[in-house]
Amino acid sequence: MKKVNLILIALIFSGVLFSQEIINSSFQGKHHMISKSELGNEKLNYKSFTETAPPIGTVRPIAEFEQMSAVIVAYMSGWGGYFGIPVSLIASMSEVVTVITIVENSSQQSTVLDFYNNNGVNTDNCEFLFAPIDSYWTRDFSPWFIAVNNEVSVINFPYNRPRPNDNDVPIAFASAYGYNLYGMNVLHTGGNFMNDGISVAASTELVYEENDDQTEVQVDSKLASYMGVTNHMVINDPQGEYIKHIDCWGKFLDVDKVLIGQVPSTSSQYDEYEAVADYFANTESSYGTNYQVYRTYSPNGQPYTNSLILNNRVFIPFVDGSAAAWNDDALAVYQQAMPGYEIIGFTAGSSNWEATDALHCRTHEVPDRGMLHIFHIPTQGLVDYSNEYPITAEIVPYSGADITQATLFYNPDGEGYNQITMTNSGGDTYFASIPELPENTQVSYYIHAEDNSPRTANHPYIGEPDPHVFIIGENPNLIFDIANMNFILKVYPNPADKELFVNLFSEIDVPAEISIIDIHGKTLATERIELIPGNKIVKFDISHFASGMYAVNVIYGNKKIVNTKFLVE
C-alpha cells in the first residue's frame, strides 16, 4: 500500500490524476480507494486506537461457514446511491438472513427502503445501522466475531486504511446491537483474514508488514489471546497485486476444505499459486487430516474465490464477456466441494467485479448469537477394525435453550442411514457408538441436534449431502477357510506406481464390480466385469494417483470381498 501511494503521489504531481472528486469505479475497485485526498495520504490509519483487555475464558473465532443471522452492506449516498453490489444479490441474501444496511440517517433509510421495495428485497428481513462511513468495503472494516464462553462478541481492530468513519463501525455495531466489544491492537483488514471456526486462521504477509511496530510473535500472540487463534498461517501472497488480501485468491469452505485460485501455466504468478495449493495439500487441518484443496481456474483474473457463504447458500461472483466462459466451471467446482449447498452466481452489473475486489469484499456476515454449535473432530480415513466406533461431540446452545435431540446418523456402504440417540455424558458432551461392522465397510455419518429455541444444527454443517466418511480396516480375528473359498483376490505390484493389476480367481460364474477407493472413502475408479471360472486380470491406470494408501474393493453377487490395500509411491 505504501509503495502504491508513492506511485500515486507521483502521478498527482505530474498532473495525470483525475479531476473528479470521486474516482471511477473500476479504479476504486482495483485499489479499494475512494477519493483524491485518500490517494495522497501515506498513513494507513491515522486514528488513535484504544486496546481493551483480552477476553477471559474460552475463546474461538467464528467461521464464515457457521450459522449466520445477518449480512452487513453499506449505502454510499455520496456516490449517487451505491451499494457496491447488485440489488439482485441483496434480494437473494434477504431470503436467507437479515440484511443490515449501514446508512447515515433516517432520510437515507427511507430512500433505501423504497429502493429495496421496488427491487424485490424482502424488507421484513431488513435492518439499518446508523453510522457515518467512508466506503462500501464492509468486509474490510466491519466487526470480526468471536465466541467467548459461548457468547458471540465483537472484535474491533485498527482498520488498515485512512478512513476514520469506517474504522469506527465495529464500535457502532457493538453499541447498537448490545455486543461485548474487545479492542485488539493489530492493524488489519477483513479481506486478509479467514479462519476455520476452531483455532486456525490464515492471512498473507501483509499483516506482518503493516504491523512493523510489533514482532511477528507479538502479532500472533494477540490473535491467540483475543481470538483463540493458536495456529496463524501467514502465507506469501501469490497474486502479485499490491492489495495482498487472502480472499482475492483463497477461501476456507469448511474446517478441512480450502479453495485456491488457479492461473494458466503461462502466467508469471503460476508457480506462486501452485506453491500455495501444495502448501495446503500438505498441511494438517484442525481435523488432523490434510486440507482438501479445490481450484477455480481464473485465466483473466476472474474473482471466483471472492464469494460469500450464508448458511446453506453460496454467492459467487460471475463475470461478463469472453471471460464468462469459465463461470460454469467455477460453479461446478463449488458444487463438487460443497454438495448440498445452493450455489448461485451473480454478475456485477455496474458494480464492476475486479480481480482484487468483488462480492466478498463488499459484504460481511453476522453470526447467529443463539446458534446451536456442534464441536466434533471426525473419524476419517482408514480406521482399525473394532467392535464399536465411538463418536463424541460437544453440543452447545448459545441461546441457553435445552437440547431436545442429539442423534448420530450412520450409513454403511450406502445401504441407508441408521440413527442412534446420543447420550449426554456430562455438561455439553454427547456420545454414541456405531456398532461393529464388517471389515472394509465404508461408513458415512453426521450428527444432528435440535434445541427448543428452536434451532437445528448438523456436523458437518450441511449434514447428509456431505457426511464424514471412514473405512474399516482388516479384522485381525477373521480366519478364512482357504479350502472352501470360491473366490481369491490378488493385487500387484504393491507398492504400485503407474499401473495396478487386480487378479481374480473364481470358481463360479457371476458379475463383479471392482473399485479403487482412497482413504477418505472416495471411489476413484470402477470396473464391472463378468467372472467365469478361472483367472481374470483387470488393469487400472493409476499414474495420476497421489502418493498414499488406497484399497481395492470387490463386490460379486451380493457379497463384498475383503479388500486389499496397496500403496502408491
N, C-alpha and C positions, 0 to 999 in steps of 0.2 A: 504493500500500500504506500509506504514512504517513497519507494522508487517511482511508482506511478505518479504520485503527487509532484515529484520533481520534474518529471516529463511534462506534466500538465501545466505547471507553473511556467516552464519554458515556452509552452505554446501560448500562454496568456501574454507573455511579454513580446512574443513575435507577432501578436495581433491575429492569430489564427483562430482563437476561440470564438464561441457563439455569442451572438448579440442578445438572444432571448434570455429571459431570467430563468426559464425552465428548460433544461437540456432535452433534446429529443429523446423519445422513449427507448430507442434502440441503444443509444449511448448510456442512458440511465441503467438499462438492464444489464449491459455488459460490465459496468463499473460500480453498480449499486450506489450511484450518486444522484443528486437531485438539483444542485444549483451551482452557479458560478462561484459563489462565496465559499462553498464547501471544497471546490476543486483546489483552491489556493490555501487551504488550511492543512498545515503539515501535522497537526496534532491528531492522533487517533481518537482521543477523548479528553476534553478539557474540563470536565466536571469533576469536582471532588467526590470521593466515594466513602461512605461510612460502612465499615465492615462490622457485622454482628458476631457474637459468639456462635460457634457451630452448634448444630443440633445435638441434643443429648439422647442417647439411646440407640435403637436400631434404625439405621438409615439405608435407604436404597434408592437409586434413580428409577424413574418410571419411564418405560419404553413406549415408543410410538405405537407399537402393535398391541398394547394393552387396551383395556376398556376405556373408551373416551365418552365424554358427555357433551363436548362443545368443540368449536374451532374458532380461532380468532382471525379476523380480517380487518383491514383498515380502509377508511374512506378518505381520499385526498381531495378536499374541496378546492384547494389551490391549483389542482391540476385539471380543473374543469369537471370535477366529479369523477374520480377514477379509483378503482379498487385494485388494479394490477392483475386481476383475474377476470375471466368472462362471467357474466351473471348466470349463465347456464351451469357453471361449476358451483356457484353459490347455491343455486336452486337444488342441485343434486346433493350437496352437503347438508342442506336443511331437511332433507328426507331422513337422515340418519342421526344427526346431532343438532344441538342448538348452535346457531351462528351468532357469535358475539362480534358486533361491528364497532370499531373504535371511531367515534365521532367527537367533535369538539363541543357541541351544544345541542339543545333540543330542536333548534331550527334544522340543523343537519340531519338529526334523527328523522324528522318528518320528511325531509327530502329523500332520504334513503328508503324509508318505509314505502313511500309512493313508488319509487323505482322498483323495489322488491315486489310489491303487489302487482305491478304491471308486467313483471317478467317471470312469473311462476315460482317465486320463492315462497316457501311456507313460512309466513310471518308469525304463525303461532310458535315457531321454533326460532325466533329471533330475539336477541337482547342487545343492549347498547352500553358501551363503556365510554363515559365522557372523559376525554383526556386529549390534550394537545399533542400532535405528532408531527414528525418531520418527513416521514416516508411511509411506504406501504409494506416494507420488508418485515412483516411481523415475525417470521421465523427467526430473524437475527436478534430482535430486541425484546420479544415477548418473554414472559417468565418461563423458567425451567421448573419442573415439578419433581419433587421427591416425596417418598413416604417416610415419615418419622414416627416410629412406633405405631405404624399402620394408619397414620393420619396424613392425608395429602397436604403438602406445604409448598411454598413458593421459594425459589432461589432467585435472588437478584444479583446481578454482576455488572461491572462496568462494561458497557457496550463499546465495541472497538470502532466506532465511527463518531465524528464530531456532531452528534445530533442530540442535544440536551433533552428535548421533549421525548424522543424515542427512548432515551436512556432511563426515563422515569416511569415507563409504562408498567414494569413489574410491580413497582410500589403502588401505582394507582389501581392495578388489578387486584392485588392482595387486599388493599383497603376496601375496595368496592364489594368484594365477594367474601371478605372475612377470613382470609387465609393467614396462617402464621408465615412470617417473612424472615428469611435468612439472607444476609448480605455476604457474598463470597468475593473477596478482592482478587479476582483473576480476570484480566482483560480478555474478553472472549466474544463469540457470536454464535447464535444458534445454528447457522448453516455449517459450522465447523465442529459440530458435536453430535454424536449419536451414541446410544447405549442399549444394552440388552435387557434392562429391567432387573438385573441381578447385581452384578458388580463390575461389569466390563463397559468401558467407553472407548471411543476412538475419535481422534482429531488428527489434523495434519500438523506439520512442524510449525505452522503459523502461530499456534498457541504459545510455543516457547519463544519464538522470535519477537512477538509483541509484548510478552511479559519479561522484557530484558532486565527489569529491576529485581526479578526473582530467579532463583535457580530452578532447574527442571525438577529437582526433588521437592522444592517448596510448592511449585505448581501442582504436582501430583499429590502432595500431602494435603493440600486444600481440597482437591477433588475428593480425596478419600474421607476427610473429616466432615465436609459439608454435604457430600452427595453419596457417600458409600461406594465410590468408585475405587476399588483396590487394584484394578488392572487397567491402566490407562495406556492404550495403544496409540502411540504417536507415529504417524506414517508419512513418509515423504510423498508430497503431492505429485501425482503423475500427470496432471492435466497440462501443466506448463503455462497456466494463466496466472495473473497477479493475485487472483482472489483467494486461492488455496482453501476453498470451502469443501469439506468432505462430501456434502450432499450433491456436489456437481459431478461426482463420479462413483459414489458408493452409498450403500444403504443396508442397514440391518433389517431383514424381513422377519426374522424370528431369532430366538436365542442362538441357534446354530446355523442360521442361513444368512448369507450376505450376497448382495447384488453389486457387481462391479462392472463398470462400463468397458467396452472393448472398441479399439480403434483399428484401422487397417494396418497390415504389416508394413506398409509404405510410410506410415505416419512417423514423424520424428519422436513421438511420445510412446510408440508401440512397446518398447522394452520396459518403460516405466509402468505402463498399465499391466503388462504381464507379470512384472515383479510383484505388484500389489496383489493380483489374483493368486499367485503362487504363495505369497505370504499367508493369506487367509487359509488357503487349502492345506497348509502345513502347520496351522496354529490351532490349538485346542480352544473350543468354546467353553462356556460355563457348564455345559453338559459333559465335559470330559472327552468329547469327540471332536475331530477336526471340523472346521466350518464346511458346510456345503456351499460351494461357490457357483453362482449363476451369473451369466454375462448378457448384457444388452449391447448390440452392435450399433455404434454411432459413428459412421464414417464421415458425417458432415456436422459433427457437434450436436447431434440430437440429444436433448437433456432427459433421457428416459429414466435415469436414476433419481431425478429430482421430483419424486412422486410423494403422495400423501396417503397414509393408511388411516382410515377411520373405521374402527370396528371391523365388520366383515366386508367393507367396501374399500377399493384401492383406486385412487385417481392418478393417472399418469399423463404427462404432457405429450401430446401428439404434435407433429409439425405438418406444415402445408408444403405444397410444391413437390419438386422432384425428390426432396429428402424424405417425403412421407412414405416412400417405398419400403421403409423399414419399420413403419408403425405396427403393422400386423405381426412382424417378427418379435418386436418388443412385447406386445400383448401376449403372444404365445409363451414367452419366457416367464412372464409374471404368472400366467395360468399354470405353468409347469411347477414353478416354485411355490405357489400359494393356492393349491387346489381347494375348492370350496368357497373362495372369496369371489366377490363380484368385481371384476376388473373393468374400469371404464377409462377411455382415453378422451382428452379434451384438447382441442386446438385453441390457440391463444386469441384468435381474432386480432383486435387492435392492441392486445396486451403484450405481444411480442415475446414469446419464449426465447431465451438465449441459452447458449451452452453453459453460461455462468449464472443464470438467473431464470428460474422457471416456477412451476407450480408450488413446489415445496417451500421455496424461499418466501412466498407471499401468503402463507397460511401457517397457523400454529395450533396444534391440537391441545385440548384441555382434558385431563383425566377425570373419570367419574370418581367423585370424592367418596362415594359409597360402594365402590367396586367390590366384587366378590373375588378375592385374589387367591389363586392356587399356586403354591410353590412346590415344584416337583423336579427332581433330577431323574430323567427317564432311564429305563433299562433299554439298551440299544445294542445292535450288532450281534455277534455270536456270544451266547452265554452257556455256561456249563449246565449239563443236564441235572435236574433236581426233581424232588417230589413235590415242590411248590416254588412259586416265583413271587416273592413279596413285593408289594407296591406300597410306598408310603408317600404321603403328601401333607403339606400344611394348607389348610383351607381357612382363609381369614376374611370375614365380612367386615370391611372397613366401615360399613354403616352401623355396626353394632347389633345387627339383626341376628336371629337364631338360624343356624343351619337346619334346613328341613330335608335335605337329601345330599348324600355323598355316595356316588356309585362308580364302580370300575367296570368298564365295558371292554371285553376282550374277544378277539376273533381269531381262532386257529385256522390257518391255511385257507382263509376266505370262505369258511363254511357258514359264516353268520355270527353276529355278536351275541355273546352271553353276558350277563350282568351279575355283579356281586355287590352287595351293600357293604360299604366301607365302615369300619368300626372306629369310633373315637377312642384313641389310646392315651388321651390326656392333652389338655389345652386345645390347641388348634390342629393337632396331628391326627390324621386318619389313615387307616391301614386295611389292606385286603391282600389276599394271595391268589394268584392264578394257579389253579390246580395242576397236578402232574400231567404232562402231555408227552406224546412220543418224540423221540429224538428227530431232529431235522424239521420239526414243526416251525412254521413262520407265524409268529404271534403279533397281531396288531392290537393296540389298546389305546384308550383315552380315559380321562377322568371327567366326570360331570358332577357339578354341585349346584345346589339351589339354596336360597335363604328366603326368609319371609319379608324382605324389604319391598317387593320381591325382585331378586336378581338371579341370574344364572351365569355359570361360567364353565368353561372346558379347559382341559390341558391335554394337548396343545390348544391354543385359543380357538381354532376352527373346529376342533373335535374330530368326528368320524371321517370327514373327507381327507384328512391328512394326519393319521394317527402315528403314535410312536410304534416302532417295529423292532422286534428282536427274533433271533433264530436260535432254537435249542440245539445244543451240541450233542455229541455222541453219548449214549448211555453206557457207562463203564460196566454195568451189571448185566448187559444184554449179551446172551450167548447164542450164536447161530449154529444150527444143526446142518453143517455143510452137506451131509449126505442126502438130506431131504429137500435141499433148496432146488428150485426150478429156475432160478434167475441169479446171475452173477454179474457184478458191475466192476469194471476196472477203468481207471483214469490215468493217462500218462501223456507227456512226461510230467513229473512233479518234483521240483518246480518247473513251471512252463514259461514260455517266452512268447512266441508268435502263434503257435498252433497248439490246440489241445485235442486229444483223441479220447473218445469215450467208447470202450469196448463192452458190448453187451452179449452175454451168453444166455440163451433162453431154451427151455425145453417145451415151451408152449407157443401157440400161435395167438398173438394178442397185440393190440395197438399200444403204443407207449409214447410218452411225452418226456423229452429231456430238456432241462432248463439249467442255465447258469445264473446264479444269484450272488449278489455282493453282500457284505457284512451288514448292510442296512436293510436287507431283505428285498432289494430291488431286482427284478428279473431283467437280465441284460441280453440274453439270447435264448431262443426256444426252437427246438426241432421236434416235429411229430413224425413218427415212423411206424411201420407195421413190422412187428417182430415175427420171425418164423424160427422154428427150432434150429439152433446153431449159433454162430457168432455174427454179430453185426457191429461194424465200426463206423462211428459218426465223427466227423472232423469239424471243429469250431475255429474260426479266426479270432484270436484274442490279441492281435497285435496292437489294438487301440486301448486295451485294458491298462489301467494304472496299476502300479505295484501294490501288492496286498494279498489278503486271503479271500478266496472265493469257494463256492460249493457247487457241485453238480447234483441236481435233483432229478430223480426219475420216477414217473408215475406210470404204472402199467395196469390196465383194467381199473379197478377202484382202489388199488393198493399202492402206497408210497414206499419206495425203496430207501433204505438208509443212505443218506447222502455221503458223498466222498469229497472231502475238502482238498483244495490244491492251492499252491502259492504261485503268484505271478511275480517274476523278478524284473 
